[in-house]
């Protein structure tokens, strides 16, 4: 390990929900849940106000609604998340050329390659505070939790210890003092199933894990995970910070001579492709958070839809489940020429399948009933004359201006008219096919003139 605490891990707090609260003034300080909004949906991110009611990432939306029925349930706006993430990554890259994004909302930074005059504890701590302040400035108020340590493993653990908006610095030489009292679940890759196996072996804390021999660990949890846990329990981690990980992905796609029209056949193809992607991930010791579905329609229109998990996975069932859900939200009635499944946001450790508790037949459940505070959409939205209205979606009205979809269903779409720069705005309802209402997209960034 390094002699200095020069590895920084930055994690944006409740990122998706925080972006929604930033852009929707009426939701600030209130419970917000981002994820699937139908009966088979899964929570991607919950604001800290929602977490106070027990709502957590990877929980079924049905359970989240039971715990916190008064929350705003939004389907997510990945354009806004990607744009905000790009701002944060630019701040980090201005600090060091070695930035390793793990997903849209977290990254490692190698401060040993920065412009710091030295790597003493006071110097790196001051730089971490500067980065947190700069992130808050460029994102319009979003907070980040940061860990500083002598390795990636310790930096990531440290960033989780004082959330939200916290900074934890692990002084070199104190790594084991920090680790030993913690529960074994703090180690990446130790999910519920592994926790149960370790518990049966009498292991609950990292200190107890440290006392187990490598041979015994391999017997309990398997060779690959056992060898990794043996070293991590001793704070042994020499992995370098690898830049531009977010550009890497693993994908499988196929083009078909005759257009596909059978939804069952398409679902089977996507499931098989997900299995092939998972196999490639595992063969390279990787996992990923973002599952992407690529579809080319009969008229050569190419569509791409993505869903981001709260933790990396290499499980074929999880990848297939998300890919099928993305497929279900697309109109493929005219025929499909190409189908593809990909995984990005790669990591070099694996979190066990957080969705194992959700039965596969959840996909057949009906959506939940409407609530008086926020109309429940029909499945992922209400589709009328080619337009799908999803909760949280940015829209614009010719008379009332910009706003966002509060809810949709039964031929009606309800909009709250406000933006990040305005105070909380009024709510209006319209026919779902109102020609004066349309989706709003941010303007494309200006390109420099060619010389």
C-alpha positions as a Markdown table, in Angstrom:
| # | Residue | x | y | z |
|---|---|---|---|---|
| 1 | Unk | 0.0 | 0.0 | 0.0 |
| 2 | Unk | 1.0 | 3.6 | -0.4 |
| 3 | Unk | 2.9 | 5.5 | 2.2 |
| 4 | Unk | 0.4 | 8.5 | 1.9 |
| 5 | Unk | -3.4 | 8.9 | 1.9 |
| 6 | Unk | -3.3 | 9.8 | -1.8 |
| 7 | Unk | -6.3 | 7.9 | -3.1 |
| 8 | Unk | -9.5 | 9.8 | -3.0 |
| 9 | Unk | -13.0 | 8.3 | -3.5 |
| 10 | Unk | -15.8 | 10.7 | -4.2 |
| 11 | Unk | -19.4 | 9.6 | -4.0 |
| 12 | Unk | -22.3 | 12.0 | -4.8 |
| 13 | Unk | -25.0 | 11.8 | -2.1 |
| 14 | Unk | -28.3 | 10.2 | -3.3 |
| 15 | Unk | -27.3 | 11.4 | -6.7 |
| 16 | Unk | -30.4 | 10.8 | -8.9 |
| 17 | Unk | -32.7 | 12.0 | -6.2 |
| 18 | Unk | -30.5 | 15.0 | -5.4 |
| 19 | Unk | -30.6 | 16.1 | -9.1 |
| 20 | Unk | -34.4 | 15.9 | -9.0 |
| 21 | Unk | -34.6 | 18.0 | -5.9 |
| 22 | Unk | -32.2 | 20.5 | -7.3 |
| 23 | Unk | -34.3 | 20.9 | -10.5 |
| 24 | Unk | -37.7 | 20.7 | -8.9 |
| 25 | Unk | -38.0 | 23.3 | -6.1 |
| 26 | Unk | -41.2 | 21.9 | -4.7 |
| 27 | Unk | -39.4 | 18.6 | -3.9 |
| 28 | Unk | -36.6 | 20.1 | -1.9 |
| 29 | Unk | -36.5 | 18.7 | 1.6 |
| 30 | Unk | -39.2 | 16.2 | 0.8 |
| 31 | Unk | -39.0 | 12.4 | 0.1 |
| 32 | Unk | -38.1 | 11.6 | -3.5 |
| 33 | Unk | -37.7 | 8.1 | -4.9 |
| 34 | Unk | -36.2 | 7.5 | -8.4 |
| 35 | Unk | -36.6 | 4.2 | -10.2 |
| 36 | Unk | -39.3 | 2.0 | -11.7 |
| 37 | Unk | -42.7 | 3.5 | -10.9 |
| 38 | Unk | -44.9 | 0.5 | -11.9 |
| 39 | Unk | -45.8 | -2.5 | -9.8 |
| 40 | Unk | -42.7 | -4.4 | -10.9 |
| 41 | Unk | -40.4 | -1.4 | -10.5 |
| 42 | Unk | -37.3 | -1.3 | -8.3 |
| 43 | Unk | -35.9 | 1.7 | -6.4 |
| 44 | Unk | -32.7 | 3.1 | -7.9 |
| 45 | Unk | -32.1 | 6.0 | -5.5 |
| 46 | Unk | -34.0 | 7.4 | -2.5 |
| 47 | Unk | -33.4 | 10.8 | -1.0 |
| 48 | Unk | -32.4 | 11.0 | 2.6 |
| 49 | Unk | -35.9 | 12.2 | 3.5 |
| 50 | Unk | -37.3 | 8.9 | 2.0 |
| 51 | Unk | -34.6 | 6.8 | 3.7 |
| 52 | Unk | -35.9 | 8.0 | 7.0 |
| 53 | Unk | -39.0 | 5.9 | 6.3 |
| 54 | Unk | -36.9 | 2.8 | 5.4 |
| 55 | Unk | -36.8 | 3.2 | 1.6 |
| 56 | Unk | -33.6 | 1.8 | 0.2 |
| 57 | Unk | -32.0 | 1.2 | -3.2 |
| 58 | Unk | -32.9 | -2.2 | -4.8 |
| 59 | Unk | -36.2 | -2.3 | -2.8 |
| 60 | Unk | -39.3 | -3.0 | -4.8 |
| 61 | Unk | -41.3 | 0.1 | -5.6 |
| 62 | Unk | -44.3 | -1.6 | -4.2 |
| 63 | Unk | -42.6 | -1.9 | -0.7 |
| 64 | Unk | -41.3 | 1.6 | -1.0 |
| 65 | Unk | -44.8 | 3.0 | -1.6 |
| 66 | Unk | -46.1 | 1.1 | 1.4 |
| 67 | Unk | -43.3 | 2.5 | 3.6 |
| 68 | Unk | -43.5 | 6.1 | 2.2 |
| 69 | Unk | -46.7 | 6.7 | 0.3 |
| 70 | Unk | -46.3 | 10.4 | 0.3 |
| 71 | Unk | -43.0 | 10.5 | -1.5 |
| 72 | Unk | -42.6 | 11.7 | -5.1 |
| 73 | Unk | -42.0 | 8.6 | -7.3 |
| 74 | Unk | -40.1 | 9.6 | -10.4 |
| 75 | Unk | -38.9 | 7.5 | -13.4 |
| 76 | Unk | -35.6 | 9.3 | -13.8 |
| 77 | Unk | -34.0 | 11.7 | -16.3 |
| 78 | Unk | -30.7 | 10.2 | -17.5 |
| 79 | Unk | -29.9 | 13.2 | -19.7 |
| 80 | Unk | -29.8 | 15.4 | -16.6 |
| 81 | Unk | -27.8 | 12.9 | -14.6 |
| 82 | Unk | -25.2 | 12.4 | -17.4 |
| 83 | Unk | -24.8 | 16.2 | -17.8 |
| 84 | Unk | -24.3 | 16.7 | -14.0 |
| 85 | Unk | -21.9 | 13.8 | -13.9 |
| 86 | Unk | -19.8 | 15.3 | -16.7 |
| 87 | Unk | -19.5 | 18.5 | -14.7 |
| 88 | Unk | -18.2 | 16.6 | -11.6 |
| 89 | Unk | -15.8 | 14.5 | -13.6 |
| 90 | Unk | -14.4 | 17.6 | -15.3 |
| 91 | Unk | -13.7 | 19.0 | -11.8 |
| 92 | Unk | -11.9 | 15.8 | -10.8 |
| 93 | Unk | -9.8 | 15.7 | -14.0 |
| 94 | Unk | -8.7 | 19.2 | -13.5 |
| 95 | Unk | -7.2 | 18.0 | -10.2 |
| 96 | Unk | -5.5 | 14.9 | -11.5 |
| 97 | Unk | -5.0 | 13.1 | -14.8 |
| 98 | Unk | -5.8 | 9.8 | -13.1 |
| 99 | Unk | -9.5 | 9.7 | -12.5 |
| 100 | Unk | -11.4 | 6.4 | -12.5 |
| 101 | Unk | -15.2 | 6.8 | -12.7 |
| 102 | Unk | -17.1 | 3.8 | -11.3 |
| 103 | Unk | -20.4 | 5.1 | -12.4 |
| 104 | Unk | -22.2 | 8.5 | -13.0 |
| 105 | Unk | -22.0 | 9.4 | -9.3 |
| 106 | Unk | -18.6 | 8.1 | -8.0 |
| 107 | Unk | -15.0 | 8.0 | -8.9 |
| 108 | Unk | -11.5 | 7.4 | -7.6 |
| 109 | Unk | -8.8 | 10.2 | -8.0 |
| 110 | Unk | -5.1 | 9.6 | -7.7 |
| 111 | Unk | -3.8 | 12.7 | -5.8 |
| 112 | Unk | -0.2 | 11.5 | -6.2 |
| 113 | Unk | -0.5 | 12.6 | -9.9 |
| 114 | Unk | -2.0 | 16.0 | -9.0 |
| 115 | Unk | -0.2 | 19.4 | -8.7 |
| 116 | Unk | 0.0 | 19.2 | -4.9 |
| 117 | Unk | 3.4 | 20.3 | -3.5 |
| 118 | Unk | 3.4 | 17.3 | -1.1 |
| 119 | Unk | 1.2 | 14.4 | 0.0 |
| 120 | Unk | 1.2 | 15.2 | 3.8 |
| 121 | Unk | -2.1 | 14.6 | 5.5 |
| 122 | Unk | -3.0 | 18.3 | 5.9 |
| 123 | Unk | -2.3 | 19.0 | 2.2 |
| 124 | Unk | -4.4 | 16.1 | 0.8 |
| 125 | Unk | -7.2 | 16.9 | 3.3 |
| 126 | Unk | -7.3 | 20.5 | 2.2 |
| 127 | Unk | -7.5 | 19.4 | -1.5 |
| 128 | Unk | -10.4 | 17.1 | -0.7 |
| 129 | Unk | -12.3 | 19.9 | 0.9 |
| 130 | Unk | -11.6 | 22.1 | -2.1 |
| 131 | Unk | -13.0 | 19.4 | -4.4 |
| 132 | Unk | -16.1 | 19.0 | -2.4 |
| 133 | Unk | -16.7 | 22.8 | -2.5 |
| 134 | Unk | -16.0 | 22.9 | -6.2 |
| 135 | Unk | -18.5 | 20.0 | -6.9 |
| 136 | Unk | -21.2 | 21.8 | -4.9 |
| 137 | Unk | -20.5 | 25.0 | -6.9 |
| 138 | Unk | -20.6 | 23.5 | -10.4 |
| 139 | Unk | -23.6 | 21.2 | -9.7 |
| 140 | Unk | -25.8 | 23.9 | -8.2 |
| 141 | Unk | -25.7 | 22.6 | -4.6 |
| 142 | Unk | -25.2 | 18.8 | -4.8 |
| 143 | Unk | -23.1 | 17.4 | -2.0 |
| 144 | Unk | -20.5 | 14.6 | -2.1 |
| 145 | Unk | -19.0 | 12.3 | 0.5 |
| 146 | Unk | -15.3 | 11.7 | 0.2 |
| 147 | Unk | -12.8 | 9.2 | 1.6 |
| 148 | Unk | -9.0 | 9.6 | 1.6 |
| 149 | Unk | -6.8 | 6.6 | 2.2 |
| 150 | Unk | -3.7 | 4.7 | 1.1 |
| 151 | Unk | -5.7 | 2.4 | -1.2 |
| 152 | Unk | -8.8 | 2.2 | -3.3 |
| 153 | Unk | -10.4 | -0.2 | -0.9 |
| 154 | Unk | -10.0 | 1.9 | 2.2 |
| 155 | Unk | -10.9 | 5.2 | 0.4 |
| 156 | Unk | -14.2 | 3.7 | -0.8 |
| 157 | Unk | -15.1 | 2.4 | 2.7 |
| 158 | Unk | -14.1 | 5.8 | 4.2 |
| 159 | Unk | -16.4 | 7.7 | 1.9 |
| 160 | Unk | -19.4 | 5.7 | 3.3 |
| 161 | Unk | -18.7 | 6.3 | 6.9 |
| 162 | Unk | -19.9 | 9.9 | 7.3 |
| 163 | Unk | -22.7 | 10.3 | 4.7 |
| 164 | Unk | -24.1 | 12.6 | 3.6 |
| 165 | Unk | -21.7 | 15.5 | 2.9 |
| 166 | Unk | -18.8 | 14.0 | 4.9 |
| 167 | Unk | -15.1 | 13.7 | 4.7 |
| 168 | Unk | -13.1 | 10.8 | 6.3 |
| 169 | Unk | -9.3 | 10.6 | 6.1 |
| 170 | Unk | -7.6 | 7.3 | 7.0 |
| 171 | Unk | -4.1 | 8.1 | 8.2 |
| 172 | Unk | -1.5 | 5.7 | 7.0 |
| 173 | Unk | -0.8 | 3.1 | 9.6 |
| 174 | Unk | -4.3 | 3.2 | 11.1 |
| 175 | Unk | -6.1 | 1.2 | 8.3 |
| 176 | Unk | -6.6 | -2.0 | 10.4 |
| 177 | Unk | -7.7 | 0.1 | 13.4 |
| 178 | Unk | -10.5 | 1.4 | 11.2 |
| 179 | Unk | -11.4 | -1.9 | 9.6 |
| 180 | Unk | -11.4 | -4.4 | 12.4 |
| 181 | Unk | -14.6 | -3.2 | 14.3 |
| 182 | Unk | -16.6 | -2.9 | 11.1 |
| 183 | Unk | -19.2 | -5.5 | 9.9 |
| 184 | Unk | -17.9 | -7.7 | 7.1 |
| 185 | Unk | -20.6 | -6.3 | 4.8 |
| 186 | Unk | -18.5 | -3.1 | 4.3 |
| 187 | Unk | -16.2 | -5.1 | 2.0 |
| 188 | Unk | -17.2 | -4.8 | -1.6 |
| 189 | Unk | -18.4 | -8.2 | -2.9 |
| 190 | Unk | -19.8 | -9.3 | 0.5 |
| 191 | Unk | -23.5 | -9.3 | -0.1 |
| 192 | Unk | -26.4 | -11.0 | 1.8 |
| 193 | Unk | -25.6 | -14.5 | 0.7 |
| 194 | Unk | -21.9 | -14.2 | 1.7 |
| 195 | Unk | -22.8 | -12.5 | 5.0 |
| 196 | Unk | -24.9 | -15.5 | 5.8 |
| 197 | Unk | -22.2 | -18.0 | 4.9 |
| 198 | Unk | -19.7 | -16.1 | 7.0 |
| 199 | Unk | -22.1 | -15.8 | 9.9 |
| 200 | Unk | -22.5 | -19.6 | 9.9 |
| 201 | Unk | -18.7 | -19.8 | 10.2 |
| 202 | Unk | -18.8 | -17.5 | 13.2 |
| 203 | Unk | -17.6 | -14.4 | 11.3 |
| 204 | Unk | -19.3 | -11.1 | 11.8 |
| 205 | Unk | -16.7 | -8.4 | 11.9 |
| 206 | Unk | -13.6 | -7.7 | 9.8 |
| 207 | Unk | -11.5 | -8.5 | 12.9 |
| 208 | Unk | -13.0 | -12.0 | 13.0 |
| 209 | Unk | -12.5 | -12.4 | 9.3 |
| 210 | Unk | -8.9 | -11.5 | 9.7 |
| 211 | Unk | -8.4 | -14.5 | 12.0 |
| 212 | Unk | -9.7 | -17.0 | 9.4 |
| 213 | Unk | -7.1 | -18.7 | 7.3 |
| 214 | Unk | -7.1 | -18.4 | 3.6 |
| 215 | Unk | -7.9 | -22.1 | 3.1 |
| 216 | Unk | -10.8 | -21.9 | 5.4 |
| 217 | Unk | -12.2 | -18.8 | 3.6 |
| 218 | Unk | -11.9 | -20.6 | 0.3 |
| 219 | Unk | -13.8 | -23.5 | 1.7 |
| 220 | Unk | -16.6 | -21.2 | 3.1 |
| 221 | Unk | -17.1 | -18.7 | 0.2 |
| 222 | Unk | -15.2 | -20.1 | -2.8 |
| 223 | Unk | -11.7 | -19.6 | -4.3 |
| 224 | Unk | -12.0 | -16.3 | -6.0 |
| 225 | Unk | -13.9 | -14.5 | -3.3 |
| 226 | Unk | -12.1 | -16.2 | -0.5 |
| 227 | Unk | -8.6 | -15.2 | -1.7 |
| 228 | Unk | -9.8 | -11.6 | -2.2 |
| 229 | Unk | -11.4 | -11.4 | 1.3 |
| 230 | Unk | -8.2 | -12.8 | 2.9 |
| 231 | Unk | -6.2 | -9.9 | 1.6 |
| 232 | Unk | -8.8 | -7.2 | 2.1 |
| 233 | Unk | -9.4 | -8.2 | 5.7 |
| 234 | Unk | -5.7 | -7.3 | 6.2 |
| 235 | Unk | -6.1 | -4.0 | 4.3 |
| 236 | Unk | -4.0 | -5.3 | 1.5 |
| 237 | Unk | -4.9 | -3.6 | -1.8 |
| 238 | Unk | -2.4 | -2.3 | -4.4 |
| 239 | Unk | -4.8 | -1.7 | -7.3 |
| 240 | Unk | -3.9 | 1.4 | -9.3 |
| 241 | Unk | -6.3 | 4.2 | -10.2 |
| 242 | Unk | -7.2 | 3.4 | -13.9 |
| 243 | Unk | -8.5 | 6.4 | -15.9 |
| 244 | Unk | -11.5 | 6.4 | -18.3 |
| 245 | Unk | -13.1 | 3.2 | -17.0 |
| 246 | Unk | -16.5 | 4.6 | -17.9 |
| 247 | Unk | -15.7 | 4.4 | -21.6 |
| 248 | Unk | -15.4 | 0.6 | -21.4 |
| 249 | Unk | -18.4 | -1.7 | -21.9 |
| 250 | Unk | -19.2 | -5.3 | -22.7 |
| 251 | Unk | -22.0 | -5.8 | -25.2 |
| 252 | Unk | -23.6 | -8.4 | -27.5 |
| 253 | Unk | -25.9 | -7.6 | -30.4 |
| 254 | Unk | -27.3 | -9.2 | -33.5 |
| 255 | Unk | -28.8 | -8.1 | -36.8 |
| 256 | Unk | -31.7 | -10.2 | -38.3 |
| 257 | Unk | -32.5 | -10.9 | -41.9 |
| 258 | Unk | -36.2 | -10.7 | -41.3 |
| 259 | Unk | -37.7 | -8.2 | -38.9 |
| 260 | Unk | -38.6 | -9.5 | -35.5 |
| 261 | Unk | -42.2 | -8.9 | -34.5 |
| 262 | Unk | -42.8 | -11.6 | -31.8 |
| 263 | Unk | -42.3 | -10.1 | -28.3 |
| 264 | Unk | -41.7 | -13.5 | -26.8 |
| 265 | Unk | -38.9 | -14.2 | -29.3 |
| 266 | Unk | -37.4 | -10.7 | -28.7 |
| 267 | Unk | -37.5 | -11.3 | -24.9 |
| 268 | Unk | -35.8 | -14.7 | -25.4 |
| 269 | Unk | -33.0 | -13.1 | -27.5 |
| 270 | Unk | -32.4 | -10.4 | -25.0 |
| 271 | Unk | -32.2 | -13.0 | -22.2 |
| 272 | Unk | -29.6 | -15.0 | -24.2 |
| 273 | Unk | -27.6 | -11.9 | -25.0 |
| 274 | Unk | -27.6 | -10.9 | -21.3 |
| 275 | Unk | -26.2 | -14.4 | -20.5 |
| 276 | Unk | -23.4 | -13.9 | -23.0 |
| 277 | Unk | -22.6 | -10.4 | -21.6 |
| 278 | Unk | -22.5 | -11.9 | -18.1 |
| 279 | Unk | -20.1 | -14.6 | -19.2 |
| 280 | Unk | -17.7 | -12.1 | -20.8 |
| 281 | Unk | -17.8 | -10.0 | -17.7 |
| 282 | Unk | -16.9 | -12.9 | -15.5 |
| 283 | Unk | -14.2 | -14.1 | -17.7 |
| 284 | Unk | -12.5 | -10.7 | -17.3 |
| 285 | Unk | -13.2 | -10.4 | -13.6 |
| 286 | Unk | -15.5 | -7.5 | -14.1 |
| 287 | Unk | -19.0 | -6.4 | -13.2 |
| 288 | Unk | -21.1 | -3.3 | -14.2 |
| 289 | Unk | -23.8 | -1.0 | -13.0 |
| 290 | Unk | -25.4 | 0.2 | -16.2 |
| 291 | Unk | -27.4 | -2.1 | -18.4 |
| 292 | Unk | -28.2 | -0.8 | -21.9 |
| 293 | Unk | -30.6 | -2.1 | -24.5 |
| 294 | Unk | -30.0 | -1.2 | -28.2 |
| 295 | Unk | -32.9 | -1.6 | -30.7 |
| 296 | Unk | -32.9 | -0.8 | -34.4 |
| 297 | Unk | -36.4 | -0.6 | -35.8 |
| 298 | Unk | -37.8 | -1.6 | -39.2 |
| 299 | Unk | -37.2 | 1.9 | -40.5 |
| 300 | Unk | -33.6 | 1.9 | -39.3 |
| 301 | Unk | -34.4 | 4.2 | -36.3 |
| 302 | Unk | -32.0 | 3.2 | -33.5 |
| 303 | Unk | -33.1 | 3.5 | -29.9 |
| 304 | Unk | -31.0 | 3.1 | -26.8 |
| 305 | Unk | -32.3 | 2.7 | -23.3 |
| 306 | Unk | -30.3 | 2.3 | -20.1 |
| 307 | Unk | -30.9 | 1.5 | -16.4 |
| 308 | Unk | -28.4 | 1.9 | -13.6 |
| 309 | Unk | -28.1 | -0.5 | -10.7 |
| 310 | Unk | -27.2 | 0.7 | -7.2 |
| 311 | Unk | -24.2 | -1.7 | -7.2 |
| 312 | Unk | -22.2 | -3.6 | -9.8 |
| 313 | Unk | -23.3 | -7.1 | -10.9 |
| 314 | Unk | -22.2 | -9.9 | -13.2 |
| 315 | Unk | -25.4 | -11.9 | -12.7 |
| 316 | Unk | -27.1 | -13.0 | -15.9 |
| 317 | Unk | -30.5 | -13.0 | -14.3 |
| 318 | Unk | -30.1 | -9.4 | -13.1 |
| 319 | Unk | -28.8 | -8.1 | -16.4 |
| 320 | Unk | -31.6 | -10.0 | -18.3 |
| 321 | Unk | -34.3 | -8.7 | -16.0 |
| 322 | Unk | -33.3 | -5.1 | -16.6 |
| 323 | Unk | -32.9 | -5.6 | -20.3 |
| 324 | Unk | -36.3 | -7.2 | -20.6 |
| 325 | Unk | -37.9 | -4.3 | -18.6 |
| 326 | Unk | -36.3 | -1.8 | -21.0 |
| 327 | Unk | -37.6 | -3.8 | -24.0 |
| 328 | Unk | -41.1 | -3.8 | -22.6 |
| 329 | Unk | -41.2 | 0.0 | -22.5 |
| 330 | Unk | -40.5 | 0.3 | -26.3 |
| 331 | Unk | -43.0 | 0.1 | -29.2 |
| 332 | Unk | -41.6 | -2.6 | -31.4 |
| 333 | Unk | -44.9 | -3.4 | -33.2 |
| 334 | Unk | -43.5 | -2.3 | -36.6 |
| 335 | Unk | -40.6 | -4.8 | -36.4 |
| 336 | Unk | -37.0 | -4.9 | -35.1 |
| 337 | Unk | -33.9 | -5.4 | -37.2 |
| 338 | Unk | -31.3 | -5.4 | -34.5 |
| 339 | Unk | -31.2 | -6.2 | -30.7 |
| 340 | Unk | -28.3 | -5.7 | -28.4 |
| 341 | Unk | -27.5 | -5.8 | -24.7 |
| 342 | Unk | -24.5 | -4.1 | -23.0 |
| 343 | Unk | -23.2 | -3.4 | -19.6 |
| 344 | Unk | -21.0 | -0.4 | -18.7 |
| 345 | Unk | -19.9 | 1.4 | -15.6 |
| 346 | Unk | -17.5 | -1.4 | -15.0 |
| 347 | Unk | -15.9 | -2.2 | -11.7 |
| 348 | Unk | -13.2 | -4.8 | -10.7 |
| 349 | Unk | -15.2 | -6.2 | -7.8 |
| 350 | Unk | -18.6 | -7.8 | -7.8 |
| 351 | Unk | -21.6 | -7.0 | -5.6 |
| 352 | Unk | -23.9 | -10.0 | -5.2 |
| 353 | Unk | -27.3 | -9.9 | -6.8 |
| 354 | Unk | -29.2 | -7.3 | -4.9 |
| 355 | Unk | -32.4 | -8.2 | -6.8 |
| 356 | Unk | -32.5 | -11.8 | -5.8 |
| 357 | Unk | -35.3 | -11.2 | -3.4 |
| 358 | Unk | -37.6 | -9.9 | -6.2 |
| 359 | Unk | -39.4 | -12.8 | -7.7 |
| 360 | Unk | -39.3 | -13.1 | -11.5 |
| 361 | Unk | -43.1 | -13.2 | -11.6 |
| 362 | Unk | -43.2 | -9.6 | -10.2 |
| 363 | Unk | -43.2 | -8.5 | -13.9 |
| 364 | Unk | -46.7 | -9.8 | -14.2 |
| 365 | Unk | -48.1 | -7.8 | -11.4 |
| 366 | Unk | -50.5 | -5.0 | -12.1 |
| 367 | Unk | -49.4 | -1.4 | -11.3 |
| 368 | Unk | -50.3 | 0.1 | -8.0 |
| 369 | Unk | -53.5 | 2.1 | -7.5 |
| 370 | Unk | -53.4 | 5.8 | -7.9 |
| 371 | Unk | -52.7 | 8.0 | -4.9 |
| 372 | Unk | -54.3 | 11.3 | -4.3 |
| 373 | Unk | -51.0 | 13.2 | -4.2 |
| 374 | Unk | -49.4 | 11.9 | -7.3 |
| 375 | Unk | -51.3 | 9.9 | -10.0 |
| 376 | Unk | -49.8 | 6.6 | -10.7 |
| 377 | Unk | -48.9 | 6.2 | -14.4 |
| 378 | Unk | -50.1 | 3.2 | -16.5 |
| 379 | Unk | -47.0 | 0.9 | -16.0 |
| 380 | Unk | -44.0 | 3.1 | -17.0 |
| 381 | Unk | -46.2 | 6.0 | -18.3 |
| 382 | Unk | -49.4 | 6.8 | -20.1 |
| 383 | Unk | -49.0 | 6.6 | -23.9 |
| 384 | Unk | -51.2 | 8.7 | -26.0 |
| 385 | Unk | -50.8 | 9.5 | -29.7 |
| 386 | Unk | -47.1 | 8.5 | -29.6 |
| 387 | Unk | -46.1 | 10.5 | -26.5 |
| 388 | Unk | -45.2 | 8.7 | -23.2 |
| 389 | Unk | -45.6 | 10.8 | -20.1 |
| 390 | Unk | -43.5 | 9.6 | -17.2 |
| 391 | Unk | -43.3 | 11.1 | -13.7 |
| 392 | Unk | -40.5 | 13.6 | -13.4 |
| 393 | Unk | -40.1 | 14.0 | -17.2 |
| 394 | Unk | -39.2 | 17.6 | -18.4 |
| 395 | Unk | -42.0 | 19.2 | -20.5 |
| 396 | Unk | -42.9 | 22.5 | -22.0 |
| 397 | Unk | -46.3 | 24.1 | -22.6 |
| 398 | Unk | -46.8 | 26.8 | -25.2 |
| 399 | Unk | -48.6 | 29.0 | -22.6 |
| 400 | Unk | -47.3 | 28.0 | -19.2 |
| 401 | Unk | -43.7 | 27.4 | -20.1 |
| 402 | Unk | -41.4 | 24.7 | -18.7 |
| 403 | Unk | -42.3 | 22.1 | -16.0 |
| 404 | Unk | -42.3 | 18.4 | -15.2 |
| 405 | Unk | -44.8 | 15.6 | -15.2 |
| 406 | Unk | -46.2 | 15.1 | -11.7 |
| 407 | Unk | -48.3 | 12.1 | -12.8 |
| 408 | Unk | -50.2 | 10.6 | -15.8 |
| 409 | Unk | -53.1 | 8.2 | -16.2 |
| 410 | Unk | -56.6 | 7.7 | -17.5 |
| 411 | Unk | -56.1 | 10.2 | -20.4 |
| 412 | Unk | -54.8 | 13.0 | -18.1 |
| 413 | Unk | -51.3 | 14.3 | -17.5 |
| 414 | Unk | -50.6 | 16.6 | -14.5 |
| 415 | Unk | -47.7 | 19.0 | -14.7 |
| 416 | Unk | -46.0 | 21.2 | -12.1 |
| 417 | Unk | -44.6 | 24.3 | -13.8 |
| 418 | Unk | -41.2 | 25.1 | -12.2 |
| 419 | Unk | -37.5 | 24.8 | -12.9 |
| 420 | Unk | -34.3 | 24.9 | -10.9 |
| 421 | Unk | -34.2 | 28.7 | -11.3 |
| 422 | Unk | -37.8 | 29.4 | -10.2 |
| 423 | Unk | -39.7 | 29.1 | -6.9 |
| 424 | Unk | -42.1 | 26.2 | -6.5 |
| 425 | Unk | -44.7 | 26.4 | -9.2 |
| 426 | Unk | -48.4 | 25.8 | -9.9 |
| 427 | Unk | -49.9 | 22.5 | -10.9 |
| 428 | Unk | -52.1 | 22.1 | -14.0 |
| 429 | Unk | -53.8 | 19.1 | -15.6 |
| 430 | Unk | -54.2 | 18.6 | -19.3 |
| 431 | Unk | -55.5 | 16.0 | -21.7 |
| 432 | Unk | -52.7 | 13.5 | -22.4 |
| 433 | Unk | -52.8 | 14.3 | -26.1 |
| 434 | Unk | -52.9 | 18.1 | -25.7 |
| 435 | Unk | -51.0 | 19.5 | -28.7 |
| 436 | Unk | -49.6 | 22.4 | -26.7 |
| 437 | Unk | -47.7 | 20.1 | -24.3 |
| 438 | Unk | -44.5 | 18.5 | -25.5 |
| 439 | Unk | -41.3 | 17.0 | -24.1 |
| 440 | Unk | -38.5 | 19.5 | -23.3 |
| 441 | Unk | -34.9 | 18.6 | -24.0 |
| 442 | Unk | -31.9 | 20.7 | -23.1 |
| 443 | Unk | -30.2 | 22.5 | -26.0 |
| 444 | Unk | -27.3 | 20.8 | -27.6 |
| 445 | Unk | -23.9 | 22.3 | -26.6 |
| 446 | Unk | -22.5 | 24.7 | -29.2 |
| 447 | Unk | -19.8 | 23.2 | -31.4 |
| 448 | Unk | -16.8 | 25.3 | -32.3 |
| 449 | Unk | -16.7 | 26.7 | -35.8 |
| 450 | Unk | -14.5 | 24.7 | -38.2 |
| 451 | Unk | -11.6 | 26.6 | -39.6 |
